[in-house]
Amino acid sequence: MTSSPPKMGDRIVEVRFDEDHLFVGFWDGRSLGVPLALYPVLLHASPEDRAHWELSAAGFGIHWPNLDEDLSALGLLQGFPSVPRRPLAT
């Protein structure tokens, strides 16, 4: 599968939540709502940790430092769920 490089309009400018969804606003005026069920780390996070996000990759990604979670604009637009994490080796 190939993908095109991100476009200026794909830059994220807003992130917000309700109980069941992540909403993302893009630079070109589009908005996207996705179920939190696609992103288990965010689904199980506290509202405070969800609210503590920062833009990454020049606005083409979102990073939650308290959760060590990252989502890309391209992945969100293409409907990709988060990648399951492997347990740490003991």
C-alpha positions as CSV (number, residue, x, y, z in Angstrom):
1,M,0.0,0.0,0.0
2,T,1.3,3.4,-0.9
3,S,0.4,6.8,0.5
4,S,0.9,10.3,-0.7
5,P,2.8,12.8,1.4
6,P,0.8,14.9,3.8
7,K,-0.8,18.0,2.5
8,M,-0.8,21.4,4.2
9,G,-4.5,21.0,4.9
10,D,-3.9,17.8,6.8
11,R,-2.2,19.7,9.7
12,I,-4.0,19.3,13.0
13,V,-5.1,22.4,14.7
14,E,-7.6,21.2,17.3
15,V,-8.1,18.1,19.5
16,R,-11.0,17.5,21.8
17,F,-13.0,14.6,23.3
18,D,-16.4,13.5,24.5
19,E,-17.0,10.3,26.4
20,D,-16.8,8.1,23.4
21,H,-15.0,10.0,20.6
22,L,-11.8,11.8,19.7
23,F,-12.5,14.9,17.5
24,V,-9.7,16.4,15.4
25,G,-9.9,19.7,13.5
26,F,-7.6,20.3,10.5
27,W,-6.0,23.4,9.1
28,D,-8.3,23.4,6.0
29,G,-11.5,23.4,8.1
30,R,-12.3,19.7,8.0
31,S,-13.1,17.9,11.2
32,L,-13.1,14.2,12.0
33,G,-14.7,12.3,14.8
34,V,-13.4,8.8,15.6
35,P,-14.5,6.2,18.2
36,L,-12.1,6.0,21.2
37,A,-12.5,2.2,21.0
38,L,-10.0,2.4,18.1
39,Y,-7.4,3.8,20.5
40,P,-7.5,1.8,23.8
41,V,-4.8,3.9,25.5
42,L,-6.9,7.0,25.0
43,L,-10.1,5.1,25.8
44,H,-8.8,4.1,29.3
45,A,-7.0,7.4,30.0
46,S,-8.3,10.0,32.5
47,P,-9.8,13.1,31.0
48,E,-6.9,15.1,32.4
49,D,-4.4,12.8,30.6
50,R,-6.4,13.0,27.3
51,A,-6.4,16.8,27.6
52,H,-2.6,17.0,27.9
53,W,-1.7,16.6,24.3
54,E,0.8,18.4,22.0
55,L,1.3,18.6,18.3
56,S,4.1,16.7,16.8
57,A,5.7,16.2,13.3
58,A,5.0,19.9,12.4
59,G,1.3,19.5,13.1
60,F,0.9,16.2,11.3
61,G,0.7,14.2,14.5
62,I,-0.6,14.3,18.1
63,H,1.5,13.2,21.1
64,W,0.2,12.5,24.6
65,P,3.4,12.7,26.8
66,N,1.7,11.3,29.9
67,L,0.4,8.3,28.0
68,D,3.3,7.8,25.6
69,E,0.7,7.7,22.7
70,D,1.1,9.1,19.2
71,L,-1.4,9.4,16.4
72,S,-0.7,10.7,12.9
73,A,-3.0,12.9,10.8
74,L,-2.7,10.4,8.0
75,G,-3.5,7.4,10.2
76,L,-6.6,9.2,11.5
77,L,-7.8,10.2,8.1
78,Q,-7.3,6.7,6.8
79,G,-9.1,5.1,9.8
80,F,-6.2,3.2,11.1
81,P,-6.6,2.0,14.7
82,S,-3.6,2.3,17.1
83,V,-1.1,-0.5,17.0
84,P,-1.4,-2.8,20.0
85,R,1.4,-2.6,22.4
86,R,3.6,-5.5,23.3
87,P,4.1,-6.2,27.0
88,L,7.5,-5.3,28.3
89,A,9.9,-8.2,28.7
90,T,10.6,-9.2,32.3
